[in-house]
Amino acid sequence: MREAVRRAGRGKRMVREVEAVKNVSFELPRSRVLGIIGRNGAGKSTLVRAVAGILPPTKGRIEIRGRVSTLLALGVGFNNKLTGYENIVLGGLAAGYTRAEVERKTDEIAEWSELGDFMEMPVKTYSSGMSSRLAFAVAVHMEPDILIVDEALSTGDAYFKAKAMAKMDELLSQAHTMLVVSHALGTIREMCTDAMWLEKGELKLMGEPEEVIAAYNGETGVNPDAATTLEDF
């Protein structure tokens, strides 16, 4: 309250408005993978959260055809006091599935995550990598039409990342669509069919990954060999 009075006395605004994403327009057909790159604060996470329906746009519109599953931050939305099995149900219900639909997939999800007896334990006892396994398993086994991944696999080990990539390839072969935010340019180059470069909330360039990454490296001075492996995804 004291700070509010001081600001009012100095004639300062109480709220600072930030336009995180400005005039960004694009279309992404089925069976395409869009990699989104840019510096920290460029608006990447805001954009995918808007596409996911988490942040409504203040102007313009977003049209989605299909069911969206998100991996914006692995483990977000989990209740740490609940077991792995209970969080599978929680995640499925949050994604709009009925309890019966989720329960039919519970064993498959648990087996894929390879957490064994830990599925019966509270998630607060999990390591970050174990939480990653469970959250990814829940997201990809809910049969999404559109999968959105925002720097969500960085905590997994090499085995998990390779397994996750194989699962994402499987989804894509079934005509699914993906949006991937990553600073690992090698991963964007390898797995994406299209790339988008955001700069200060604006669309700087969109096209083939090689073209976009080359332009981004040229302007930012990023080492072309930086973050080139799956290990950095």
C-alpha positions as CSV (number, residue, x, y, z in Angstrom):
1,M,0.0,0.0,0.0
2,R,2.8,2.4,0.9
3,E,4.5,1.7,-2.5
4,A,1.2,2.3,-4.3
5,V,0.8,5.7,-2.6
6,R,4.4,6.6,-3.4
7,R,4.0,5.7,-7.0
8,A,0.7,7.6,-7.3
9,G,2.4,10.7,-5.7
10,R,5.2,10.6,-8.3
11,G,2.7,10.1,-11.1
12,K,4.0,6.8,-12.0
13,R,1.9,4.1,-13.6
14,M,0.9,1.2,-11.4
15,V,1.1,-1.4,-14.2
16,R,3.7,-1.8,-16.9
17,E,2.3,-3.4,-20.0
18,V,4.5,-5.7,-22.0
19,E,3.7,-6.9,-25.5
20,A,5.3,-10.3,-25.5
21,V,4.1,-11.3,-29.0
22,K,3.3,-8.7,-31.7
23,N,1.7,-9.3,-35.1
24,V,2.8,-12.9,-35.4
25,S,0.8,-14.8,-38.1
26,F,1.4,-18.3,-39.5
27,E,-0.2,-21.6,-40.5
28,L,1.0,-25.1,-39.8
29,P,-0.5,-28.0,-41.7
30,R,-0.7,-31.5,-40.4
31,S,2.4,-33.8,-40.3
32,R,4.7,-30.7,-39.9
33,V,7.1,-29.9,-37.1
34,L,7.7,-26.2,-36.4
35,G,10.8,-25.3,-34.4
36,I,10.7,-22.0,-32.7
37,I,14.0,-20.3,-31.9
38,G,15.1,-16.9,-30.5
39,R,16.8,-15.4,-27.5
40,N,15.5,-15.4,-24.0
41,G,12.5,-13.1,-23.8
42,A,11.8,-13.2,-27.5
43,G,8.2,-14.4,-26.9
44,K,8.6,-18.1,-27.7
45,S,6.9,-19.5,-24.6
46,T,4.2,-16.9,-24.7
47,L,3.4,-17.9,-28.3
48,V,3.1,-21.6,-27.6
49,R,1.1,-21.0,-24.5
50,A,-1.3,-18.9,-26.6
51,V,-1.5,-21.7,-29.1
52,A,-2.2,-24.2,-26.3
53,G,-5.1,-22.0,-25.0
54,I,-3.4,-21.1,-21.7
55,L,-2.9,-17.4,-22.6
56,P,-5.8,-15.9,-24.6
57,P,-4.6,-13.4,-27.3
58,T,-5.4,-9.7,-26.6
59,K,-6.1,-9.2,-30.3
60,G,-6.3,-11.4,-33.4
61,R,-7.4,-15.1,-33.3
62,I,-5.9,-18.5,-33.0
63,E,-7.6,-21.4,-34.8
64,I,-6.8,-25.0,-33.7
65,R,-8.1,-28.1,-35.4
66,G,-7.6,-31.0,-33.1
67,R,-6.7,-32.0,-29.5
68,V,-3.6,-30.3,-28.0
69,S,-1.2,-31.8,-25.6
70,T,1.5,-29.7,-24.0
71,L,4.9,-30.2,-22.4
72,L,5.5,-26.6,-21.4
73,A,7.5,-27.6,-18.3
74,L,7.6,-31.2,-17.3
75,G,5.9,-31.9,-14.1
76,V,3.9,-28.7,-14.0
77,G,0.4,-29.6,-13.0
78,F,1.5,-32.6,-11.0
79,N,0.4,-32.8,-7.4
80,N,3.7,-33.7,-5.5
81,K,1.7,-35.4,-2.7
82,L,0.0,-37.8,-5.1
83,T,1.6,-41.0,-6.5
84,G,2.7,-41.5,-10.1
85,Y,-0.5,-43.4,-10.8
86,E,-2.7,-40.8,-9.3
87,N,-1.0,-38.1,-11.3
88,I,-1.6,-40.0,-14.5
89,V,-5.3,-39.7,-13.8
90,L,-4.9,-36.1,-12.8
91,G,-3.1,-35.2,-16.0
92,G,-5.6,-37.1,-18.2
93,L,-8.6,-35.4,-16.6
94,A,-6.9,-32.0,-17.0
95,A,-6.5,-32.8,-20.7
96,G,-10.2,-33.3,-21.1
97,Y,-10.4,-37.1,-21.0
98,T,-13.0,-39.1,-19.0
99,R,-11.8,-41.1,-16.0
100,A,-12.6,-44.3,-17.9
101,E,-10.5,-43.2,-20.9
102,V,-7.5,-42.3,-18.6
103,E,-7.7,-45.6,-16.7
104,R,-7.6,-47.6,-19.9
105,K,-4.2,-46.0,-20.6
106,T,-2.7,-46.0,-17.1
107,D,-0.8,-49.3,-17.4
108,E,0.6,-48.3,-20.9
109,I,1.8,-45.0,-19.6
110,A,3.3,-46.5,-16.5
111,E,5.1,-49.2,-18.5
112,W,6.5,-46.6,-21.0
113,S,7.8,-44.4,-18.2
114,E,9.8,-47.3,-16.7
115,L,9.4,-46.0,-13.2
116,G,8.6,-49.4,-11.7
117,D,7.7,-49.3,-8.0
118,F,8.1,-45.6,-7.9
119,M,4.7,-45.3,-9.6
120,E,3.2,-46.1,-6.2
121,M,5.2,-43.4,-4.4
122,P,4.5,-39.6,-4.2
123,V,6.0,-37.5,-7.0
124,K,7.8,-35.4,-4.4
125,T,10.2,-38.3,-4.0
126,Y,11.1,-38.3,-7.7
127,S,14.2,-36.8,-9.3
128,S,13.7,-34.2,-12.1
129,G,14.5,-36.9,-14.6
130,M,11.8,-39.2,-13.2
131,S,9.3,-36.4,-13.3
132,S,10.3,-35.8,-16.9
133,R,9.6,-39.4,-17.8
134,L,6.2,-39.5,-16.3
135,A,5.0,-36.1,-17.6
136,F,6.2,-36.9,-21.2
137,A,4.5,-40.3,-21.0
138,V,1.2,-38.8,-20.0
139,A,1.4,-36.1,-22.7
140,V,2.2,-38.4,-25.7
141,H,0.0,-41.3,-24.7
142,M,-3.2,-39.2,-24.7
143,E,-3.2,-39.3,-28.5
144,P,-2.8,-35.6,-29.2
145,D,-3.4,-34.1,-32.6
146,I,-1.0,-31.3,-31.8
147,L,1.9,-31.7,-29.4
148,I,3.6,-28.6,-28.0
149,V,7.1,-29.0,-26.4
150,D,8.8,-26.0,-24.7
151,E,12.3,-26.9,-23.6
152,A,10.8,-29.7,-21.7
153,L,13.3,-32.6,-22.1
154,S,16.4,-30.9,-20.9
155,T,16.3,-32.8,-17.6
156,G,16.2,-36.3,-19.1
157,D,19.2,-38.5,-19.6
158,A,20.4,-39.6,-23.1
159,Y,18.4,-42.8,-23.0
160,F,15.2,-41.0,-22.2
161,K,15.8,-38.4,-24.8
162,A,16.4,-41.0,-27.5
163,K,13.2,-42.8,-26.4
164,A,11.2,-39.6,-26.4
165,M,12.4,-38.7,-29.9
166,A,11.4,-42.1,-31.2
167,K,7.9,-41.6,-29.7
168,M,7.6,-38.2,-31.3
169,D,8.6,-39.7,-34.6
170,E,5.9,-42.3,-34.1
171,L,3.3,-39.6,-33.5
172,L,4.4,-37.6,-36.5
173,S,4.1,-40.7,-38.7
174,Q,0.4,-40.8,-37.7
175,A,-0.1,-37.3,-39.2
176,H,0.3,-35.4,-35.9
177,T,1.5,-31.8,-35.8
178,M,4.2,-30.5,-33.4
179,L,5.6,-27.2,-32.2
180,V,9.0,-27.3,-30.5
181,V,10.7,-24.5,-28.6
182,S,14.4,-25.1,-28.1
183,H,17.8,-23.4,-27.9
184,A,19.4,-26.6,-29.2
185,L,19.7,-25.6,-32.9
186,G,21.0,-29.0,-33.9
187,T,17.8,-30.6,-32.6
188,I,15.7,-28.0,-34.5
189,R,17.7,-28.8,-37.6
190,E,17.3,-32.5,-37.3
191,M,13.7,-33.0,-36.3
192,C,11.8,-30.0,-37.7
193,T,10.3,-29.4,-41.1
194,D,9.9,-25.7,-40.6
195,A,11.5,-23.1,-38.3
196,M,10.5,-19.7,-36.9
197,W,12.8,-17.1,-35.5
198,L,11.2,-14.7,-33.0
199,E,12.9,-11.5,-32.0
200,K,11.5,-9.1,-29.3
201,G,8.0,-10.6,-29.8
202,E,8.0,-10.2,-33.6
203,L,8.3,-12.8,-36.4
204,K,11.8,-12.2,-37.8
205,L,11.9,-15.1,-40.3
206,M,10.1,-18.4,-41.0
207,G,11.1,-21.0,-43.5
208,E,13.3,-24.1,-43.8
209,P,15.3,-24.9,-40.6
210,E,18.7,-24.5,-42.3
211,E,17.8,-21.1,-43.7
212,V,16.4,-19.8,-40.5
213,I,19.2,-21.1,-38.3
214,A,21.8,-19.7,-40.6
215,A,20.2,-16.2,-40.4
216,Y,19.8,-16.5,-36.7
217,N,23.5,-17.5,-36.2
218,G,24.6,-14.7,-38.5
219,E,22.8,-12.0,-36.6
220,T,23.4,-13.2,-33.0
221,G,26.9,-14.6,-33.4
222,V,25.9,-18.0,-32.1
223,N,28.4,-20.8,-32.8
224,P,26.8,-22.9,-35.5
225,D,28.0,-26.0,-33.7
226,A,26.5,-25.0,-30.4
227,A,23.7,-27.3,-29.0
228,T,23.9,-29.6,-32.0
229,T,23.1,-32.9,-30.3
230,L,20.1,-34.5,-28.8
231,E,21.9,-34.2,-25.5
232,D,21.1,-30.5,-25.4
233,F,17.4,-30.9,-26.2
